[in-house]
Amino acid sequence: MKHLLVLSAGNEMYRRYILESMSDAGVRVDLIESPPQRNWAVPLVDSVHEVDLGNREQVRALAKELHAADPFDGVLTYDETRVEVASEVAADLGLPGLSPQTAAMCRDKRLMREAFRAVGVPSARSILALTAEEAVEAAALIGYPVVVKPRNLGGSRGVVRVEDEQQLRSRFELAASARDARVTALPGVLVEEYLDGPEISVEAVSQDGRVQICGLTEKEVGFAPYFEELGHTCRRPSAHPDYSAVERVVVEAHRALGITFGATHSELRLTSSGPRMIEVAARLAGDKIPFVTSLATGVNLVALTVASLTGEPVEVTPTHDRVAGIRMVYPRHDGTVRALGHAADAERLWCELGWHVTVGQEVALPPRAFMLRLGHVVALDSSPEALRGRLDACVDALEIEIESPVGLPGL
């Protein structure tokens, strides 16, 4: 029976399935979590240890103490903000994982771009700007449109497309001031070439430097000029017409960053000149993408990730050839949630419906709030086209009431 140290349980709506999968497989899990304790995770793990995950020295000391009493076989985090401390803990304990240098590159998009450029991984041209004036100069070199983004935030926070200098001057501060309470923001923002074309993500697991592709997801983004993720469609990777070229770029990116163990979530754009890398996250994907991938292909990304970190064989063997997807449900406007429900016969349409908000909660759209979703639906079908129709029907069957601020019509 494998014994795993997990740093951060994460958000229950998006991450519960990970701990459930490990529990069902008989993996012993010690969870280190920042207070307050996430009560939902307690029945799914063997023990919970509270410490400020933002204090790396305290986390490392606690991990050493726990390891000395009952040795771990591996260290895992699926929380973007804990990737660096997880790499340090794995190194301290002599267990497989990212090197601290690789973890730093995966958390700083500037370092990541430099690593890609050094070995020729096709990516976006990128320039660091510390001021709005430097951003204007960078955009002039790159050419409009450009994208401005924070260096070390996730979830597309503060990421915005800019068409001209006037917009750049007004939107620079949005990127520069974006924050995540769990992260110390790095100085400056990146001004980057806008990559035109469909966006995809690739889920992979690495062990001893061998990168295996486990899933491919076609992504839907919206709320332009922002890049809010609206949904994901998953199918067998080899079914995608650009798979060979995508696989080559993803493997090159992993080698450039020195990723040798664990799960990754790579984001790319399929441009007229071929696949180009946006970024690589050194963790299991968010938005329940691994769960949806398992519905589509039968590939259990959680089990493969545990295997990669604990010395078990990693073999990717699809057992299904279906199309699965997740659609995020957003309010049509800002306001207060007054009702959440669905038509009486709607449950036949989806595999899963999850509400992320409660009645009485205030909700808002970008740029006033990012990733403030009402809920999500997950569905299966036989083709991407049929799935889109099914997901549309799922959303149409939801019965949602949002009370608008004074002066706006209600939903």
Secondary structure, 3 states (H helix, E strand, C coil): CCEEEEECCCCHHHHHHHHHHHHHCCCEEEEEECCCCCHHHHHHCCEEEECCCCCHHHHHHHHHHHHHHCCCCEEECCCHHHHHHHHHHHHHHCCCCCCHHHHHHHHCHHHHHHHHHHHCCCECCEEEECCHHHHHHHHHHHCCCEEEEECCCCCCCCCEEECCHHHHHHHHHHHHHCCCCCCCCCCCEEEEECCCCCEEEEEEEEECCEEEEEEEEEEEEECCCECEEEEEEEECHHHCCCHHHHHHHHHHHHHHHCCCCEEEEEEEEEECCEEEEEEEECCCCCCCHHHHHHHHHCCCHHHHHHHHHHCCCCCCCCCCCCEEEEEEECCCCCEEEEEEEECCCHHHHCCEEEECCCCCCEECCCCCCCCCCCEEEEEEECCHHHHHHHHHHHHHCEEEEEECCCCCCCC
